[in-house]
Amino acid sequence: MPSRSASGGAQPASAASPGGCFVNLTWSAAARANNYIISRSTTHNGPYTDIGSSLASPWSDTTGVNPLTPYYYVVRAANVS
């Protein structure tokens, strides 16, 4: 079952739901953010690896998701004006 986590003041994904071999993430928009960096780990304390970016929520993780592995995600605001 996918899970969520935050690290270093990063905003946690507010929802992570399994959907076959991908995970759908949603989060609240950060003020003045132009882009978001999505990171993933298989352990709560990391290390986290950047796996994608998005202009806005929602975003789907299709990067080799194993339905039997727990995942932890961090979404960071980037290009804040």
C-alpha positions as CSV (number, residue, x, y, z in Angstrom):
1,M,0.0,0.0,0.0
2,P,1.6,3.3,-1.0
3,S,2.1,5.8,1.8
4,R,3.2,9.4,2.1
5,S,5.8,11.4,4.0
6,A,7.4,14.8,4.2
7,S,11.0,15.8,4.7
8,G,12.7,19.0,5.4
9,G,9.6,21.2,5.3
10,A,8.5,19.7,2.0
11,Q,4.8,19.3,1.5
12,P,3.5,15.7,1.7
13,A,1.2,14.4,-1.0
14,S,-2.2,14.7,0.4
15,A,-3.5,11.5,-1.2
16,A,-1.7,8.5,-2.7
17,S,-3.9,5.7,-4.0
18,P,-2.9,2.5,-5.8
19,G,-4.2,2.1,-9.3
20,G,-2.8,-1.0,-10.9
21,C,0.9,-0.4,-11.5
22,F,0.9,3.3,-10.9
23,V,0.2,5.7,-8.0
24,N,-1.9,8.9,-8.3
25,L,-0.7,11.8,-6.2
26,T,-2.6,15.0,-5.3
27,W,-1.4,18.0,-3.3
28,S,-2.5,21.5,-2.4
29,A,-0.9,24.3,-4.5
30,A,1.9,26.3,-3.0
31,A,1.8,30.0,-3.3
32,R,3.8,31.3,-6.3
33,A,5.0,27.8,-7.2
34,N,5.5,27.4,-11.0
35,N,6.6,23.7,-10.8
36,Y,6.7,20.8,-8.4
37,I,9.4,18.2,-8.0
38,I,8.2,14.7,-7.0
39,S,10.6,12.4,-5.1
40,R,10.1,8.8,-4.0
41,S,11.7,6.4,-1.5
42,T,10.9,2.9,-0.2
43,T,11.8,3.9,3.3
44,H,10.2,6.7,5.5
45,N,13.5,8.5,6.1
46,G,14.8,8.2,2.6
47,P,17.0,8.6,0.7
48,Y,14.5,10.2,-1.7
49,T,15.1,10.2,-5.4
50,D,13.6,12.7,-7.8
51,I,11.4,10.8,-10.2
52,G,9.4,13.5,-12.0
53,S,8.0,17.0,-12.1
54,S,4.6,18.5,-12.7
55,L,3.2,22.0,-13.3
56,A,0.2,21.1,-10.9
57,S,-1.6,18.4,-9.0
58,P,-2.5,15.6,-9.8
59,W,0.4,13.5,-11.0
60,S,0.8,9.8,-11.7
61,D,3.9,7.8,-10.8
62,T,4.4,5.2,-13.6
63,T,8.1,4.8,-13.0
64,G,8.3,1.1,-12.3
65,V,5.8,0.9,-9.4
66,N,5.6,-2.5,-7.8
67,P,2.2,-3.1,-6.2
68,L,3.8,-5.1,-3.3
69,T,6.3,-2.3,-2.3
70,P,5.4,0.5,0.0
71,Y,6.4,3.9,-1.3
72,Y,6.9,7.3,0.4
73,Y,6.6,10.5,-1.6
74,V,7.7,14.1,-1.2
75,V,6.4,17.0,-3.4
76,R,8.5,20.1,-3.4
77,A,7.6,23.5,-4.8
78,A,10.1,24.7,-7.4
79,N,10.6,27.9,-9.4
80,V,8.8,30.0,-6.7
81,S,8.4,33.6,-7.9
